Amino acid sequence: MRLSTPRTAARRTWTVELQPRPEGPALACPQCIPLPRPLPAGTARATALAHLARHARESTLPAHLRTCQCQARGCRWHTRHRGCAGTVQLVLTRDRGGRRWRLTDACTACAAATERAAVVPDTLPAAPSPTSPHRRPPHLDPCRREEQAHARVREMLTYLGAALPRFCSPTARLLALQCALRANRCGQVHLPGGLLRGMRLAGHAASWHELTHANWLAGPSPRTARGGVAVQLLDAAVRAQAPGRAQRARASHWALQPTHLATTHDAPPALQLTALALASHTTTASGRAEISRLTRMCGLSPGHLQDLLDRLLRLGLLTAWSRDLDNGEELNWQLPSAAGHVGAGSSSTRTQRA
């Protein structure tokens, strides 16, 4: 009889810290030796995220073996809630003003209760089947495809809310979303001129500079003959997304005209992004989400977010929005089809803030 040796459990929590030094920030990782020289200030954030992504790729586990690491540590990373629930996902958390980053496996309930946390989209490509390496993916009905696009946009907006600095404007976030969903495996993106003109973002050079300054992408290159823009993504997590380009292309198209809350193309970028964030959390004719989650997605203050919600009321895209009476940090909203005869923008449709 052959005895089996115990396997070492794969680590599923990684933490890095950017330690201030006179010559520049240095990356400290408990599992690795310190970097030999300080990092340029503009690349420190991207280097930290890339370092965490590398650890996650090197310590893969099948989905059925992954457990909530937050629960294993006594749930000290968040406020109390009813207990672990939902699927286990990779969650990125930012602490100490962006100097400390943690990547860990956490369940849906713990991730939602953790401040300054975002679910990282699945970045580990599935291995091809050895029996049929060229097997085509199963056909999905239109409703299922829309559900996937809906979920993909929500995951990517949540991730960008944590990965991008707070100074990134709504315009830059809309561009980052399209770049992330349209990138190839090498992180190369080409946005056609027609797309940029349709988004009314063709002349927003400052937004590209914001993403470049955040060290999230390199470029853009000089415009092509048709007015398109080519960029290179530097975010390691975004470059290695698991879903195929066809699925991500459907998500990018859905983000341009979300089913539930489609604004006009000439709407301000902040209003477009807010409507998209709400649409990604809407089911049928109503939705709900934490205020902090929406403000991180849109890069807005709570007051600015509420002003934009009022504007969506006046435009008739919403019929009501309110804060949850039991949880003041959560927003509820309704679409016109949910309210029927209630007039859009009526003062009675808005619940006053406590």
C-alpha positions in Angstrom: 0.0 0.0 0.0 1.3 3.4 -0.9 0.9 6.2 1.6 -0.1 9.6 0.3 1.8 12.6 1.6 -0.2 15.6 2.7 -0.4 18.4 0.1 0.5 22.0 1.2 -2.6 24.1 1.0 -2.3 26.8 -1.7 -2.2 30.3 -0.3 -5.2 32.3 -1.3 -4.5 35.6 0.5 -1.8 38.0 -0.6 -0.9 41.4 0.8 1.5 44.0 -0.5 2.4 47.4 0.9 3.9 50.5 -0.6 6.4 51.7 2.0 7.4 55.4 1.7 11.1 56.0 1.2 13.0 59.2 0.6 14.1 58.0 -2.8 10.6 56.7 -3.7 8.0 54.0 -2.6 9.2 50.5 -2.2 7.0 47.4 -2.6 7.0 45.1 0.4 5.5 41.6 0.1 5.6 39.1 3.0 6.2 36.2 0.5 8.9 37.9 -1.5 12.2 39.6 -1.0 12.0 43.4 -1.2 12.5 45.0 -4.6 16.1 46.0 -5.0 15.4 49.6 -5.8 12.6 52.1 -5.2 9.7 52.4 -7.7 8.8 55.5 -9.7 5.8 57.1 -8.0 3.7 56.8 -11.2 4.2 53.1 -11.5 3.9 52.0 -7.9 0.2 51.4 -8.0 0.3 49.3 -11.2 3.3 47.4 -9.9 1.5 46.4 -6.7 -1.6 45.2 -8.6 0.6 43.3 -11.1 2.5 41.6 -8.2 -0.8 40.5 -6.6 -2.1 39.1 -10.0 1.1 37.1 -10.4 0.7 35.5 -7.0 -2.9 34.6 -7.9 -1.9 33.0 -11.2 0.8 31.0 -9.5 -1.5 29.6 -6.7 -4.5 28.5 -8.7 -7.1 26.2 -7.1 -10.2 24.5 -8.6 -13.4 26.4 -7.8 -14.7 23.6 -5.5 -11.6 23.8 -3.3 -11.7 27.6 -2.8 -13.1 28.8 0.5 -13.8 32.2 2.0 -10.5 33.3 3.5 -12.2 36.1 5.4 -14.2 33.5 7.4 -10.9 31.6 8.1 -9.6 34.7 9.8 -12.6 35.3 11.9 -14.2 37.9 9.5 -12.1 40.7 10.9 -12.0 42.5 7.5 -15.5 43.8 7.6 -18.5 44.8 9.7 -20.7 42.0 11.1 -23.3 40.4 8.8 -25.5 37.3 8.8 -22.7 35.0 7.7 -20.9 33.7 4.6 -23.1 33.2 1.5 -22.7 33.1 -2.3 -19.9 32.1 -4.5 -16.2 32.5 -3.7 -14.4 35.1 -5.8 -11.2 37.0 -5.8 -11.6 40.3 -3.9 -9.2 43.3 -4.1 -9.2 45.6 -1.0 -7.4 48.9 -0.7 -6.3 50.2 2.8 -4.4 53.0 4.2 -5.1 55.4 1.4 -3.8 53.1 -1.3 -0.6 52.1 0.4 -1.7 48.6 1.3 -3.5 46.2 -1.1 -5.0 42.7 -0.3 -6.1 40.1 -2.8 -8.0 37.2 -1.3 -10.8 34.6 -1.8 -14.0 35.8 -0.2 -17.7 34.9 -0.5 -20.2 37.3 -2.0 -21.6 38.3 1.4 -18.2 39.1 2.9 -17.1 41.0 -0.2 -20.2 43.2 -0.1 -19.6 43.9 3.6 -15.9 44.9 3.2 -15.2 48.6 2.7 -13.0 49.7 -0.3 -13.3 46.2 -1.8 -14.0 45.2 -5.4 -14.5 41.8 -7.0 -11.8 41.1 -9.5 -13.1 39.7 -12.8 -12.1 36.1 -13.5 -8.6 36.5 -15.0 -7.5 32.9 -15.2 -8.2 31.4 -18.7 -9.8 28.0 -18.7 -7.7 25.2 -20.0 -8.8 23.8 -23.4 -10.3 20.3 -23.4 -7.7 17.7 -24.4 -10.2 15.7 -26.4 -11.5 18.7 -28.4 -9.2 21.6 -28.4 -11.1 23.4 -31.1 -14.5 22.8 -29.7 -16.9 25.7 -30.2 -18.6 27.2 -27.1 -22.2 26.1 -26.6 -24.9 28.3 -28.2 -26.6 30.7 -25.8 -30.0 32.2 -26.2 -30.2 36.0 -26.4 -31.5 36.3 -22.8 -28.6 34.4 -21.4 -26.1 36.4 -23.5 -27.6 39.6 -22.1 -27.3 38.3 -18.6 -23.6 37.6 -19.1 -23.0 41.0 -20.6 -24.9 42.6 -17.8 -22.8 40.8 -15.2 -19.5 41.4 -17.0 -20.0 45.1 -17.1 -20.9 45.2 -13.4 -17.8 43.2 -12.5 -15.5 45.4 -14.6 -17.0 48.7 -13.2 -16.5 47.3 -9.7 -12.9 46.4 -10.4 -12.1 49.7 -12.1 -13.6 51.5 -9.1 -10.8 50.0 -7.0 -8.0 49.8 -9.5 -8.3 53.4 -10.8 -7.3 56.4 -8.7 -10.2 58.5 -7.4 -9.0 61.5 -9.5 -10.1 59.6 -12.7 -13.1 61.4 -14.2 -16.3 59.7 -15.4 -15.1 60.3 -19.0 -11.8 58.4 -18.2 -13.8 55.6 -16.6 -16.0 55.2 -19.6 -12.9 54.9 -21.8 -11.3 52.5 -19.4 -14.3 50.3 -19.4 -14.4 50.1 -23.2 -10.6 49.5 -23.3 -10.8 46.7 -20.7 -13.7 44.9 -22.6 -12.1 45.3 -26.0 -8.5 44.3 -25.2 -6.8 41.3 -26.8 -4.7 38.8 -24.8 -1.6 41.1 -25.2 -3.5 44.0 -23.7 -3.7 45.8 -27.1 -6.8 47.9 -27.8 -8.0 49.7 -30.9 -11.0 52.0 -30.5 -12.4 52.9 -33.9 -13.1 56.5 -34.6 -16.8 55.9 -35.1 -17.0 54.4 -31.6 -15.4 57.5 -30.0 -17.5 59.9 -32.0 -20.6 57.9 -31.0 -19.7 58.2 -27.4 -19.0 61.9 -27.9 -15.4 61.3 -26.5 -13.4 61.9 -29.7 -12.0 65.2 -28.5 -11.4 64.3 -24.8 -7.6 64.1 -24.8 -7.5 64.9 -21.1 -9.2 61.6 -20.3 -6.4 59.6 -22.0 -3.9 61.6 -20.1 -5.6 60.7 -16.8 -5.4 57.0 -17.6 -1.8 57.4 -18.7 -0.9 59.3 -15.5 -2.5 56.5 -13.5 -0.2 54.1 -15.3 -3.2 52.1 -16.3 -2.4 52.3 -20.0 0.3 53.5 -22.4 -0.5 55.7 -25.2 -2.6 56.7 -27.0 -0.8 56.3 -30.3 -1.3 58.8 -33.1 -4.7 58.6 -34.6 -5.1 56.1 -37.5 -6.5 57.1 -40.9 -10.0 56.6 -39.7 -9.6 58.5 -36.5 -9.2 55.5 -34.2 -6.9 55.3 -31.2 -4.6 52.4 -30.3 -3.4 51.9 -26.7 -1.6 49.3 -24.6 -3.1 48.3 -21.3 -0.7 48.0 -18.4 -3.1 46.5 -15.8 -2.1 42.8 -15.5 -5.5 41.6 -14.2 -7.3 43.2 -17.2 -4.8 41.8 -19.7 -5.5 38.2 -18.7 -9.3 38.1 -18.7 -10.8 34.6 -19.0 -13.9 35.2 -21.1 -13.4 35.2 -24.8 -13.4 38.3 -26.9 -16.8 37.6 -28.4 -18.4 37.6 -24.9 -16.5 40.8 -23.9 -17.5 42.4 -27.2 -21.2 41.8 -26.3 -20.6 43.4 -22.9 -18.9 46.5 -24.4 -21.9 46.9 -26.8 -24.3 46.5 -23.9 -22.4 49.2 -22.0 -23.0 51.6 -24.8 -26.8 51.1 -24.7 -27.7 49.3 -21.4 -31.1 47.7 -21.6 -32.6 49.3 -18.6 -31.2 52.8 -18.5 -30.0 54.1 -21.9 -29.2 57.8 -22.0 -28.8 59.9 -25.1 -25.3 60.1 -26.6 -25.0 63.8 -25.9 -25.6 63.3 -22.1 -22.7 64.4 -19.9 -20.3 61.5 -19.2 -21.0 61.6 -15.5 -24.7 61.0 -16.2 -23.9 58.2 -18.7 -21.7 56.5 -16.2 -24.2 56.8 -13.4 -27.0 55.4 -15.6 -24.7 52.5 -16.6 -23.8 51.7 -13.0 -27.5 51.7 -12.1 -28.4 49.5 -15.1 -25.7 47.0 -14.1 -27.5 46.6 -10.7 -31.0 46.6 -12.2 -33.2 43.5 -12.6 -36.4 43.9 -14.6 -37.7 47.3 -13.4 -36.0 48.0 -10.1 -32.6 47.8 -8.6 -30.6 48.4 -5.4 -26.9 48.8 -4.4 -24.8 50.3 -1.7 -24.0 54.0 -2.0 -20.3 53.5 -1.4 -20.2 50.9 -4.2 -21.9 53.3 -6.7 -19.6 56.2 -5.8 -16.5 54.1 -6.3 -17.8 52.9 -9.7 -18.5 56.4 -10.8 -15.7 58.3 -9.0 -18.3 60.7 -7.6 -19.1 62.0 -4.1 -22.4 60.9 -2.5 -23.9 64.4 -3.0 -23.0 64.4 -6.7 -24.4 61.0 -7.2 -27.7 62.0 -5.6 -27.9 65.1 -7.8 -27.5 62.8 -10.9 -30.2 60.5 -9.6 -32.5 63.6 -9.5 -31.6 64.4 -13.0 -32.4 60.9 -14.1 -35.8 61.4 -12.5 -36.4 64.6 -14.5 -35.4 62.8 -17.7 -38.0 60.1 -17.0 -35.4 57.3 -16.9 -36.2 56.7 -13.2 -39.6 57.1 -11.5 -38.3 56.9 -7.9 -35.2 56.5 -5.8 -34.8 56.3 -2.1 -32.6 55.2 0.7 -33.4 51.9 2.4 -35.2 52.7 5.7 -33.4 49.8 7.4 -30.0 50.4 5.8 -29.3 54.1 5.1 -26.3 53.2 3.1 -28.2 51.4 0.4 -30.1 52.9 -2.5 -33.3 51.6 -4.2 -34.7 52.8 -7.5 -37.5 52.0 -9.9 -37.8 52.3 -13.7 -40.9 53.7 -15.5 -42.3 50.2 -16.2 -42.4 49.5 -12.4 -44.4 52.6 -11.5 -47.0 52.5 -14.3 -49.0 55.7 -14.1 -46.7 57.6 -11.8 -45.4 60.7 -13.6 -41.7 60.8 -14.2 -39.9 63.5 -12.2 -42.9 64.0 -9.9 -41.8 65.3 -6.4 -43.8 62.4 -4.9 -41.6 59.8 -6.5 -38.5 60.7 -4.6 -38.0 59.7 -1.0 -36.4 62.6 0.9 -33.0 61.9 2.4 -33.0 61.5 6.1 
